[in-house]
Amino acid sequence: MPEPVALYVHWPYCARICPYCDFNVTRDRGQAIQRPLFDAILTDLRNQAEIIGPRRLASVFFGGGTPSLLPPDWVAEIVDLATFLFPSSPLERGEEALSIEITLEANPTDAEIGRYRAFHEAGVNRLSLGVQSLDDEALRFLGRNHSAAEARRGIETAQGVFGRVSLDLIHALPGQTVAAWRDELTAAAGLGVEHISPYQLTIESGTAFGRAVRRKLWSPPDDETAEAFYFTTQDTLETLGFEAYEVSNHARGPAARSQHNVLVWEGVDYVGTGPGAHGRITKNGIRHATTALGDLKSYIARVGETGIGYDSDALSPVEAQEEAAMLGLRLIEGLDLARTPDLDLGTRAAPLIADGFMAIEGNRLRATAKGRVVLDRLLFELLS
Ligand SMILES: C[S@@+](CC[C@H](N)C(=O)[O-])C[C@H]1O[C@@H](n2cnc3c(N)ncnc32)[C@H](O)[C@@H]1O
């Protein structure tokens, strides 16, 4: 059986650019302009499949940007091409064999809600909704083009169409109290979704929020308050039956985890297509990091010239193992140390284990609840 591969498709267009967002995004200016990008993505995918050779498709993730602005028949074309290029058999997930997970990130605006069914018909079986907040004032602050009522309608419609629905929520907004966040999270969990990704607001330098904070128009909560938000999130969702299987991802049991993200964190190869997309491809035992050109015109031109849209770097064994550690330690089960034979992590982690930030069981090293809140610092100590 061929080795698995996951597929990430980046669709950069958005109806509006959110003031906090520093992803590779651009304003949506209509389908005529988007067609060359769509064609380039198909060509890129075809040629990448040729380069990596026979694989079986393990998952597909449409991210962005706002891929729910894609015409559903374009989504169907990408899904059909991917399943043709990488014929898949059902992945084993727990006891059951399920067909592969195909996720699309979507916004809960009325216009997009009307297309959910068409996305389902195109092959999408999991929707990741960029809800961000259930509070109208917070949504305005976050520059969102949907109301809390639309978000609730979007969630309800998505539940009826897909069954598998995830919500993104942002917390630690200026002035937000921990108690208000707990109530919002509880309300979100009460809407019946199987998966919640709560993110702490991060202030990125190139964004409108970055500029506002630099000009001291407002400031994000201090570290201590941010930590209180984090622990409230963990406790609230755990009480409500959501397992924190990763730093910012909570699922109602193992079957509700994002298969695609788990595959990536566990080090399975993934093809990245679309401007700015990253990929990891192993060839002849060497792992390659691929980075697609971020600028749309450059990406399309590169695909036109060479057939693929990325630059590729071979990772040294140590670089590949360091990356495996960084990703594996995000998961609640931690890292199988067999994946990092050259890093001697068992020894290096000893002081962190003694201080209760990490734990080792058998061959698995993991961050404890206390350690996960400072995971970046732990990784720095382990890997520098
Ligand atoms: C690529 S974005 C999804 C885009 C989706 N179309 C939307 O508009 O919500 C993935 C998620 O990352 C989170 N995110 C992006 N920038 C963030 C920031 N600066 N701070 C916290 N969370 C952020 C948001 O929750 C967002 O839904």
The ligand as a Tripos MOL2 file, in Angstrom:
@<TRIPOS>MOLECULE
LIG
   27    29     1     0     0
SMALL
NO_CHARGES

@<TRIPOS>ATOM
      1 C1         -6.6110   31.2840    8.1640 C.3       1 LIG1
      2 S1         -7.6630   31.7540    9.3960 S.3       1 LIG1
      3 C2         -9.2650   31.3190    8.7850 C.3       1 LIG1
      4 C3         -9.8340   32.2430    7.8560 C.3       1 LIG1
      5 C4        -11.3460   32.2220    7.7920 C.3       1 LIG1
      6 N1        -11.7280   32.4530    6.4640 N.3       1 LIG1
      7 C5        -11.9140   33.3390    8.6610 C.2       1 LIG1
      8 O1        -12.0650   34.4220    8.1580 O.co2     1 LIG1
      9 O2        -12.1840   33.1170    9.8170 O.co2     1 LIG1
     10 C6         -7.6030   30.5610   10.6300 C.3       1 LIG1
     11 C7         -7.9590   31.0370   12.0100 C.3       1 LIG1
     12 O3         -6.8440   31.5800   12.6520 O.3       1 LIG1
     13 C8         -7.2830   32.4620   13.6900 C.3       1 LIG1
     14 N2         -6.4400   33.6530   13.6620 N.ar      1 LIG1
     15 C9         -5.9260   34.2680   12.5830 C.ar      1 LIG1
     16 N3         -5.1600   35.3320   12.9540 N.ar      1 LIG1
     17 C10        -5.1870   35.3860   14.3190 C.ar      1 LIG1
     18 C11        -4.6120   36.2420   15.3110 C.ar      1 LIG1
     19 N4         -3.8330   37.2810   14.9870 N.pl3     1 LIG1
     20 N5         -4.8500   35.9720   16.6100 N.ar      1 LIG1
     21 C12        -5.6210   34.9190   16.9510 C.ar      1 LIG1
     22 N6         -6.1940   34.0770   16.0730 N.ar      1 LIG1
     23 C13        -5.9950   34.3070   14.7740 C.ar      1 LIG1
     24 C14        -8.7420   32.7680   13.4100 C.3       1 LIG1
     25 O4         -9.5250   32.1770   14.4120 O.3       1 LIG1
     26 C15        -8.9910   32.1310   12.0620 C.3       1 LIG1
     27 O5        -10.2670   31.6120   11.9260 O.3       1 LIG1
@<TRIPOS>BOND
     1     1     2 1
     2     2     3 1
     3     2    10 1
     4     3     4 1
     5     4     5 1
     6     5     6 1
     7     5     7 1
     8     7     8 2
     9     7     9 1
    10    10    11 1
    11    11    12 1
    12    11    26 1
    13    12    13 1
    14    13    14 1
    15    13    24 1
    16    14    15 ar
    17    14    23 ar
    18    15    16 ar
    19    16    17 ar
    20    17    18 ar
    21    17    23 ar
    22    18    19 1
    23    18    20 ar
    24    20    21 ar
    25    21    22 ar
    26    22    23 ar
    27    24    25 1
    28    24    26 1
    29    26    27 1
@<TRIPOS>SUBSTRUCTURE
     1 LIG1         1 GROUP 0 **** ****
